[in-house]
Every structure is written in structure tokens, then in C-alpha cells.
């Protein structure tokens, strides 16, 4: 079929235009383009497996070449979506559009300029009509007569003539001498009525800016301009605009003055930036953004529908909306503690019946793993799965050796530090917070290690380690203690490295600053063999664990992965073209992160949300993460090797594996993590070597430099003047930057996320909050007498309340879950990586290293000399095993922060 060739001046995809009648030639006039002297682009690679008959591959169709033109067929693969086009069998206006053969308007853009005019060649246009429809795939076909001198296809413009959006998987052009050409899209296509801007899709071959084919240089830049937006107005659901804003949407002062929260981001409360939504300002606080039920994220950042079925962006919110009222009805007093330990065990054994809900969807439907439907009684039973740790050893949480082991192989293994100075001292102002020197004395430590070493010798031999939350938490103590049902101390926990490589807890220090006219109070607790001391030690552990759990959730997890990564994603979409090799390298590491972050702002870290209700330090939780960002966050220290060195857990040693000698040889998080880091670095080095001939190519890459400049100066603007930001001047600099980002989104996130249910699903092991003061703080208090008579009751009152515990366990179960469509590192090659044999070969080597790592981790876990990985009742450390089956497994490393 001969198609018309209409082309308007300035035929940008930003301008709405189409042929008046299909198949009738029209007069032509020249396209505008800026002049360029770039040489002819290399040929596009043949699609190596263009005959796969699934949703992402369309079988090649033989076509004939005419004398002056080539018959080219464009097959567009569309995925049917829930609630979108093709979701119903009923005939509607979109079906009529398909019947008329005017479903999609498609334009082919040449990669070359007209040799005579040095301007862009006229685009070739046609309507695509539907040729196939099934529950799994819909296909459209457009046919073109492409002049033999048209050159390679540099881009495709598509306009959606339907009333609803559609999800385009890919476009295959078939008919060229070198074989089919694939354009991987994986993108939502908005209807023209919502936005007349045509979508541009580039072929799978990647180009640096300086190597961009002349014919598509303009559309490459204009696409980036569109993605940046103009910073004005409220974003619509179909928008694909990436812009920045501060965290001014966590509070809800319009609902309740007590829900007002400070703005995070700026000189007063430094913080990374989030995606701008453009929502109106709050009526009662001009600095805050109005809260709405739906939080905007750019359309292509939304969850896939497979992931939505297991973790719908609304599943957690819906489950909590249903569960919280049910728990409120069941537990009238939100501060009610568990009365006996058997009540805790009942949550995992027989469960507890939930009151009948008011909603249409039962909890057993929303949370089938947690809530069972007793059909004969028609009621929901809340019954938690037994976590792997508890299943192995019901009393694991009581053991001091497990307390020490989990600092190296638990949920938060990235905070333990080497003690390098003695005595331990605070850097806070003693005039405000009291004497700076720790109450953990030399005599106490040497008594605990029983003369084996002096403190001086232990420090010299690198045998003393500390979890230190003293200076971070002490300034918040006074404000937190004003909140009913909670308390706070500054804390330190000291550990000794034994001969068998395990950490033995030596002492815990809890400190209260001068408040309410009372002087500073500090007390040191140590393991002992007298009942009163034993129970005080257990209570002190609850406080330290609550501090560590709060820090884990707010800093190690939220801040260091979710929050810090969002600016990398925003800047990448604003400054790196979709055809840029670094964009295509990092894109798998960015999938779904903005969506899950928006959900967190909506339901988890918001004022009155789950974190504030259930975690230390409650309403000051996100403020704590801002303080940690201000005082501790550095991009360079997100590198695993540099983080280990900074904490004193490793030193550089060119003779050691990965160039690092670990201070604690059996450190599972570091052992497995360094292997994973090295695999990433090797893969990225080969990838970058392919695209960048030398360091000059890195420096002259305008898009790359603009991306990194925006990350520093806009995305992390409150840290922009810090000297530790790496400069992108060499290939080695670039490898370090992308490896750090990839490690953060994959390895680090997996290590602190997917073990949440295993380690904290039985909450006495990782209490999220400590609700009562140590009875020793005021011996005249009646609580001291209660403690002496019923220490178990005192412990249960200190633990999270029934409401807090059941809510947290529910959330941790959902957050620890792998989706069936989880994209694990190294499991499948990206289409763009297949275009270059050298890149594909490098990826296959990366994949092989990850397969080897799977076996290495199994070997380490089976090695009886590695006592931090195995033993009676010990769960093996598998959090950094690259792959996993779906569900709550305690292993598996996805590419991205997607939950």
C-alpha cells in the first residue's frame, strides 16, 4: 500500500500533525534542522531473536523491495491492561477507531540529513491498524514505502488516537536489508486528547550525545525538554514530567494541627529532593503541600500490573485502611501491652479473630498470607507466619551471642564501628547535654574481658566495637519524652571480638540529658549472673534494639536507599536521553522506586503514619532522618568498600581479595557484599570502556555532565558544597559513581529490606519502640517495685503495644515480599545491551559471576568455622544471594528499590 508523505515545516513531534487522506500523495516542503557536520551513522544491528512469538517479540515478516523504495512494516506490540483499552469485551469508541484503521498515527524519522539541503528529511507517515487481539497481546500494523535513500530509521513518533492510554511494549520494523530493527518502548502512550505531544521512541542502539545521528539530534533534545517540564501547574496522571521539590507533603495540618510537620529540604532541615507534584498549598500552612489520595509520579515510573497484583500501589494502603480499623475495634486501647508472652505466641499459633469489617473487600483477600478466612464461621483470623529465625530457635531473641551476631549478619549490619579512641566521648555541648565522657569505664571493660587484654591492647588489636546512637538521639530525648506512651535515651552498645570471630556484648550505656530540672542521668548495664542484673540487661537491650531498629528503618533503609536515590532518577530522566548508554545502564536500577517512595509518603512516613505510630522516635522520626542526612550522609561513603574503611571494618590491602582486609574476617554482609560490588564494578568497567574511548570522552559528554551536576546542585542541593562529591573527569570516576548507585539500589537495599520479616517479624527480637523508662532511673517510682516483683510484666510494658506490634508485623511481611515479576540482577539482558556484542559478552560474564556467588554463599553458610553464618538454631545469611523465588524468602537481590 502506497502511503502519503506529508511533512510540515518544523515537523517536531511536539507539533500535532497528520495526513489528510491516507494513501494520497501530498505536496512536500522542507523540514527545519540545525546544521551539523556529524558523519554518517553506523548501521543498526540486526535483531538477533526477532522470531520469538511472545508479548515482546514479533515474528519477522518477509517483504519485497521495489526499485525506488522498500516496503517496511511496523508491528506495534501493546499489552492489554486492567482498566485500560482492551480490558472489556464490549464495543466502545476505541474499538470503532480500530475498525476504521486509525488507531495509531506513526511517523518514521530518518537518522540522516538531506545531503542537498543539510536539513532533516521528510518523515514517512501512516496510520497503524489493529491486526491481532488476545488476552496477552494486541498488535497493530503500519506499512510504509521507504525510499532507498531514506537512510536508517533514527526515531519513531507515535500518536494515540484512542480515548484511553495504552502500554506499548515494542515496535519492530521489518523489511530492511540488514533485518528487523527493534524499538523497545515499555511505556505508556497517552491519548491525544490528553496531550497532543507525540511520543518519540528511539532504536535499541545507544549513542553518546556527540555520536547522535544528525537526523534525530533535535528530537533527542526536545524529548529531554519535554521531560523537564516548565515547573508550573499541578501534574496530571498521564504526565511524564520530572521535576524537584522539598518534602513538604508529609504533614496534614488541614486535617489536624497536631499533624503539621516541618519542611524537609533547605538550610534548617537538609534533605534530598523528591519529585514535584504541583499540588496546591495547605490552607493552614502555606509552606506545606495539600495532601491528596493519589500522589503523582511520572507515568512510566508506575508499577507493572503483575507487580500491582501482588503489591499494588494501593494494596498496602488498602490493607492498612482495612486492618487498622479492625485492630482498633479489637484493641480499644492502642497503648495496651501484651499481658503475658503466650499472647505474643498466639499471634503465630492459633491467631486472633478480627471483627467484621465495614468494607466490601475482606482482609483475607487483601492479605492472604496473614489473614485466614474461617469459612464455616465467616470470620477473618489474623495469624502470622512464623519467621525463619523463630522457627529455628524460639528463644533466639534472648541470646546475647545472637545480639552480637546480628550486628554483622542481621537486618542492620552497616552501623557497627571500630573503637579507635578511649574513653568514649560525646561531641555534644556539655553545657546543654551534660558531661561528655562515657560511663563505660576501663575497669568495667577489663572486668568483662577478664584480664584477657587491657583496653589499650584491645583497641590496638582492633577488638572493641560499638553501636553508637548517643549523639544522634540525645538532642531528641526531651521532646520525645513529652509524647505519651514512649521514651528515649541516648545509647551506646560495646562489643568485644572473640578469638572465634564472634562479637560478645560487653556493656550498654543509656543516657538522659538534663531535663525538668534534673541533672544528666547515665547508667551502664552489663551481662551478669544475678536475676536483677539479668532483667535490667534485658531491658537495656530492648532500648538499644529499638534505637537500632528505628535507625535501620529511617536511615539505613529509607534515607540511604529510597530517599537518596530519587534525585538520581529525576536527574537521569531530565538530562540523559533514553538513547544514552548510561541511562540504559542505570534504568533497571531505577524501576518503580519513585512509585514506592510516593506510597511511603502517603502511608508510611507521613504524619500519623505507620512509622510515627510504631517506631522510635515517633512524630520526630523523619526529622531524625534529616539530622542523619545532615551529619552523616556522604555520597562517597555509599560505596561499600569506602563505608567499611570509614567504619574501621576494613583497611586497604592490595594482597587481599578486592583490595581490602576485613577487620572481622567472618562478616557476612561484607563478605558477600564485596563479591557483589566487585561483580558490578567489573561489568560496569567493560560497559563504560566500550562507549568511552578515554577520559576526554567522559568530560565532553554534555548529557552526562549535566546529569551529575544536577544530582549534586539540585537533587542533593543541601550538600552541594561538600568536598567529597566525586568529579566526573575520568572513566574510573564514572565507574565508581555508577557502581555506588547500583550497589545502593540493589545490594544495600536487599540487605536491609528483605530480611525484615525474618528478623523483626517476631518483634521481641527487634522491638520498634521502647515505651517505658528503665525502672532504675527513678527507684522511688512504683515501677521499681513492680519490676522487682514481676520483671516480665515490666518487659512486656516496655515492648511495643499490641496495636503497634500487629501493625508493624503486617507491614514488614508485605515489605519483605518478592513480586512474581521481580527483576533480579543478572537474570536477563536488556534489549539495548544486546545491540553490541562486546557489551552482551560483558553482561554474560557478570551473570556468570553472580551464579558463582550463589554457590559461594552456600559454601560459606556450610563452613562450620564461620560462626556468624551457622550454628544451632542460626538462620544462614542469604540476603545477598542474587536470585530468589517469589514471596517472603530472606534472599534475592532485585535491580531496583521496588518495595
C-alpha positions, 0 to 999 in steps of 0.5 A: 500500500502506497502511503502519503508523505506529508511533512510540515515545516518544523515537523517536531513531534511536539507539533500535532500533525497528520495526513489528510487522506491516507494513501494520497500523495501530498505536496512536500516542503522542507523540514527545519534542522540545525546544521551539523557536520556529524558523519554518517551513522553506523548501521543498526544491528540486526535483531538477533531473536526477532522470531520469538512469538511472545508479548515482546517479540514479533515474528519477522515478516518477509517483504519485497523491495521495489526499485525506488523504495522498500516496503517496511512494516511496523508491528506495534506490540501493546499489552492489554491492561486492567482498566485500560483499552482492551480490558472489556469485551464490549464495543466502545469508541476505541474499538470503532477507531480500530475498525476504521484503521486509525488507531495509531498515527506513526511517523518514521524519522530518518537518522540522516540529513538531506545531503542537498539541503543539510536539513532533516528529511521528510518523515514517512507517515501512516496510520497503524491498524489493529491486526491481532487481539488476545488476552496477552497481546494486541498488535497493530500494523503500519506499512510504509514505502521507504525510499532507498535513500531514506537512510536508517530509521533514527526515531519513531513518533507515535500518536494515540488516537484512542480515548484511553492510554495504552502500554506499548511494549515494542515496535519492530520494523521489518523489511530492511536489508540488514533485518528487523530493527527493534524499538523497545518502548515499555511505556505508556502512550497517552491519548491525544486528547490528553496531550497532543505531544507525540511520543518519540521512541528511539532504536535499541542502539545507544549513542553518546550525545556527540555520536547522535545521528544528525537526523534525530539530534533535535528530537533527542533534545526536545524529548529531554525538554519535554521531560523537564517540564516548565515547573508550573501547574499541578501534574496530571496522571498521564504526565511524564514530567520530572521535576524537584521539590522539598518534602513538604507533603508529609504533614496534614495540618488541614486535617489536624494541627497536631499533624503539621510537620516541618519542611524537609529540604533547605538550610534548617532541615537538609534533605534530598529532593523528591519529585514535584507534584504541583499540588496546591498549598495547605490552607493552614500552612502555606509552606506545606503541600495539600495532601491528596489520595493519589500522589503523582509520579511520572507515568512510566515510573508506575508499577507493572500490573503483575507487580500491582497484583501482588503489591499494588500501589494501593494494596498496602494502603488498602490493607492498612485502611482495612486492618487498622480499623479492625485492630482498633475495634479489637484493641480499644486501647492502642497503648495496651501491652501484651499481658503475658508472652503466650499472647505474643505466641498466639499471634503465630499459633492459633491467631486472633479473630478480627471483627467484621469489617465495614468494607466490601473487600475482606482482609483475607483477600487483601492479605492472604498470607496473614489473614485466614478466612474461617469459612464455616464461621465467616470470620477473618483470623489474623495469624502470622507466619512464623519467621525463619529465625523463630522457627529455628530457635524460639528463644533466639531473641534472648541470646546475647551471642545472637545480639552480637551476631546480628550486628554483622549478619542481621537486618542492620549490619552497616552501623557497627564501628571500630573503637579507635579512641578511649574513653568514649566521648560525646561531641555534644555541648556539655553545657546543654547535654551534660558531661561528655565522657562515657560511663563505660569505664576501663575497669568495667571493660577489663572486668568483662574481658577478664584480664584477657587484654587491657583496653589499650591492647584491645583497641590496638588489636582492633577488638572493641566495637560499638553501636553508637546512637548517643549523639544522634538521639540525645538532642531528641530525648526531651521532646520525645519524652513529652509524647505519651506512651514512649521514651528515649535515651541516648545509647551506646552498645560495646562489643568485644571480638572473640578469638572465634570471630564472634562479637560478645556484648560487653556493656550498654550505656543509656543516657538522659540529658538534663531535663525538668530540672534534673541533672544528666542521668547515665547508667551502664548495664552489663551481662551478669549472673544475678536475676536483677542484673539479668532483667535490667540487661534485658531491658537495656537491650530492648532500648538499644534494639529499638534505637537500632531498629528505628535507625535501620528503618529511617536511615539505613533503609529509607534515607540511604536507599529510597530517599537518596536515590530519587534525585538520581532518577529525576536527574537521569530522566531530565538530562540523559536521553533514553538513547544514552548508554548510561541511562540504559545502564542505570534504568533497571536500577531505577524501576518503580522506586519513585512509585514506592517512595510516593506510597511511603509518603502517603502511608508510611512516613507521613504524619500519623503514619505507620512509622510515627505510630510504631517506631522510635522516635515517633512524630520526630522520626523523619526529622531524625532522618534529616539530622542523619542526612545532615551529619552523616550522609556522604555520597562517597561513603555509599560505596561499600568498600569506602563505608567499611574503611570509614567504619574501621571494618576494613583497611586497604590491602592490595594482597587481599581479595578486592583490595581490602582486609576485613577487620572481622574476617567472618562478616557476612554482609561484607563478605558477600557484599564485596563479591557483589560490588566487585561483580558490578564494578567489573561489568560496569568497567567493560560497559563504560570502556566500550562507549568511552574511548578515554577520559576526554570522552567522559568530560565532553559528554554534555548529557552526562555532565549535566546529569551529575551536576544536577544530582549534586546542585539540585537533587542533593542541593543541601550538600552541594558544597561538600568536598567529597562529591566525586568529579566526573573527569575520568572513566574510573570516576564514572565507574565508581559513581555508577557502581555506588548507585547500583550497589545502593539500589540493589545490594544495600537495599536487599540487605536491609529490606528483605530480611525484615520479616525474618528478623523483626517479624517476631518483634521481641527480637527487634522491638520498634519502640521502647515505651517505658523508662528503665525502672532504675532511673527513678527507684522511688517510682512504683515501677521499681517495685513492680519490676522487682516483683514481676520483671516480665510484666515490666518487659512486656510494658516496655515492648511495643503495644499490641496495636503497634506490634500487629501493625508493624508485623503486617507491614514488614511481611508485605515489605519483605515480599518478592513480586512474581515479576521481580527483576533480579540482577543478572537474570536477563539482558536488556534489549539495548545491551544486546545491540553490541556484542562486546557489551552482551559478552560483558553482561554474560560474564557478570551473570556468570559471576553472580551464579558463582556467588550463589554457590559461594554463599552456600559454601560459606553458610556450610563452613562450620568455622564461620560462626556468624553464618551457622550454628544451632538454631542460626538462620544462614545469611542469604540476603545477598544471594542474587536470585530468589523465588517469589514471596517472603524468602530472606534472599534475592537481590532485585535491580531496583528499590521496588518495595 
